[in-house]
Amino acid sequence: MVNQKLTDVQSLKDNRGIDIQKVGVKNVEVPLNILRKNDKAQVVSAKATMSVCLPAKYKGTHMSRFVEILCEWSQKKILGDDIKAFLEDTREKLAAKSAEVAFVFTYFISKSSPISNLVSQMGYQCSFEGYWDENDNYKFILGVSVPVTTLCPCSKEISDYGAHNQRTIIKARISYQEDNIIWLEDLIDLLESCGSSKVYPLLKREDEKFVTEYAYNNPKFVEDVLRETISNLRKIPEIEWFEIDCESFESIHNHSAWAYQQEFVVS
């Protein structure tokens, strides 16, 4: 019975004549080695979503092959160039003209508190996305979600004392030239500079005083955060496209303030 040939049901013919644009697997947990800016790898726990196109003539794709590819690549360093090779491998092993992959993970960076200089680890939600279409066009998108503090300029202006503030989440997705690398550390630092103050995982009293006063002296609307982010990203010549989503979780309202923009950067 060991040598019994099993029917490849997925490769059987389908008579409905419908091409499927994307079919694959979602939320596959996999360890990834991420190369840091200082060349020391960080192992992260990622959730992967993979898909390929499926021609109308086939009944289904081979789902197990997605997981096989992920297992094979999970010990390799995953950067932009490796994502391209990953997708090339996926297209070949699944006999597909197009393929996509997205890795979502938490990336940790050492961060010093502003006055006491105590070091702790701060996690950022990040993503690597790769797209390879049937015309052999490849795109890599780097994504990150960064929390900052914002303080309302209107509240500060009209109040005799105090001003309301909020935590703002800046979500950025950028696409850049294939032969370049934009490091997560640099992108995170850029986004953090656009708020009223940075957010820290560890603060002592002297740090809390500094952060509170720094934000008070640097008030920003969500529109200010978005515009500063756009201005900074436009200055990076390697970036070809970006998408920015800023959401401020209001402290005196039961809703969020929100601003969004995407642009193709003209060099």
N, C-alpha and C positions, 0 to 999 in steps of 0.2 A: 504493500500500500504506500510505501514511502515514495516510490517512483511514479505514482499515479499523476497524470497530467490534469491540472485543474483548469477549468474554463476561465479565460480572461473576459469577464463579463463587461468590464469597462470599454473594451475595444470593439464590442459588438456594434453593429450598425444601428443608428437611430433614424427613423423615417419621417420625423416631424419637420426637418429642414430648418432648425433654429440654431444659429450660432450663439454661444454663451460668451459674454464679454469677460466675466470673471468667475472663476470657480476655484475653491481651495480650502484652506484651513484658517481658523481664527483662534487667537489666545493660546497658542502653544507656548508653554513655559520652557525657557531654554537659558543656560548660562552663556554669557558673552564676555570675551576679553576686549575691553575698550582701551585703546592706546591714549594715554593722557598727554598733555602738552609737555610734561617733563620726561616723556618716554617710559614711564612706569605704567604698566597695564593695571587696570582696575577690572575685576570680575564683577559683573552685574547680573541680576536676575531680570530677564527680559520676557515680554510676551510678544510673540511673533504672529503676524498675519501674512499669509502668502496666497497668491493666486496666479492663474494662467488663463489664457483664453482657450475655449474648447470649440473646435469645428463642429458643424452641424452633423457630420457623418458619424461622430463617436457618441456612444451612450453616456460615457462618464470619463472623468479623469482618474488617475491613480493616486488617491489621497495619501497612501502610505509613503509614497516617494517624497512628498513634501517634508515629512518628519525625518525621513532618512537623510535628506539633504541638510536639514537643520542640525541633526546629530553630527554629521560629518564636519560641518563648518563651525560648530559651537566652540571649539578649542582654538579657532583662528582669530586673529585680530580683525575686527570688523570696522573698516573705515570706508570712505567713499569709493576708493578703487576696489576694495574687496567686495563691496556691495555689488558693483558692476560684474565682477567675476562670479559672485554668488548667483546673480540673475542669469548669467550666461549658462552656468551649470544647470540651473533650474529649467531653462528653456530646452536645453539639450536632453535632459533626463525625462522630461515630460512631453517632448516633441511638440513644443508650443512656440508660436510666433511672438507672443508677448508674455511678460511676467512682471509681477509686482511683489514687493515685500515691505513690511513696516515692522520695525522693532521699537517697542516702547519700554522704557526702563528708568530707574532712579539712579542718578549719577551724583556721587558725593564729592564735595570739595572742602578742604580745610579752610576754616574762616576764623580770623582773629577778631575778638571784640574790640571796639574802637579805642577805648581808654585803658582797660585792664590788660589787653592783649592776650586774653585767654583763648586758646585754640580749641575749636570743636568742629564737628562735621555737619555740614548742611547738605541735605538732599534736594536735587532738582529733577523734576519730571522732564525727560528728554526723549527724543525719537530720531531714528534713522529711517528714511524712506527711500526706496529705489524703484524706478519705473523704466521699463524697456519695452517699447511698443513694437508693433509689427513692421514698422518702417525703419527699424534699427536706431531709433532715437532714444537716448538714455538720459535720465534726469535723476539727480540725487538731491534730497531735501533734508536739511538738518533742522530739527525742532527742539524748542526748549520753553519751559514755563517757569517764570521768575517772579517771586513775590517781592513787592516793595511797599513802603509806607508812603501814603500821600496825605497832605493836609490841605483843606479847602481854602483857597484864596478869598472867596466871598465871605465865609464864616469868620476868617481872621479880620477882614476889613470892617465888617459891620458889628463885631462884638467888642464890648468894653474889655473883656478879658477872655482868654482861651480861644480855641478853634477846634472844630470837629475834624477828625482824621479817619482814615480807613486803610485797610490792606487792599492793595491793587495787584492783580495778577497780569503780568505782561506775557502773552504767548506769542512767540515768533517762530516762523518757518521761513527758511531761506534756501535758495538754490544758487549755487555758484559754479564758476568755471571748473571743469573736470580735473585739470592739472594743478589745482590749488587745494589747500586745506584751511578751513576756518575752524579753530578749536572751540570746543564747548566752553572752556574757561574764558576765552576772550569774548564770546558772544554773551555769556552770562554777565560778565563785568560791564559790558556796554549797556545792557538792559538795566542793570541795577543803578547805573549812573543817571537814569532818566526819571527816577522817582524823587519824592521829597527826601527820603532817607532809605538806606539799605535795611533789610531785615536780617537779624542775626539769630542763630540757634541758642546762644548763651550770652546773657547780659548781667553784669553786676550793677550795683546802684549807680556808680559813676558812669557806666556805659549807658544806662537808661536815661540819665540826665542829659548826656551828650546827644543821644538819638532824638529825644523829645525836643530839645532846643534846636537841633539841626533841622528837623522837619519843620518846626515853627518858622524858621528863617528861610525856608525854601518851599513855600506853598505851591501846589500844582493841582490844576484840574486834570481830569482824565484826558482832556483834549491836549493839555500841555505835555503829558507823558507820551501820548501818541506822536505828537509833532516832533518832540525831541528824539524819539526812537527813529522815526523816519529820517530826520536830518542826519543822524549818526550812521544809519545804514547806507544812505546815499553816498557817503564819503568813502565807502569800502569798494574799491574798483573791481574786486573779484566777484561781487554779488551781482547776479543777473535778474533775480526776482525775489520778492519777499512778501510775506503776509503777516500783519500785526493785529492782534486782538487784545485790547486792554479792558479789563473789568474791575471797577472799584466797588467793593462791598461796603455800602454806606453804613455809617454808625448811627445816623439819626433818621434814616428812611428804611422802609421795608422793601427796598428794591436796590438794584445796582445801577451805577452809571457806567456807560459802555461806549467804546470807540473802536473803529476798525478801519483798516486800509490794506490794500495789496497793490503792488506796483511792479512793473517790468522796468528795470533800471537801464537807462540809455547811457552807454559809456561814451 
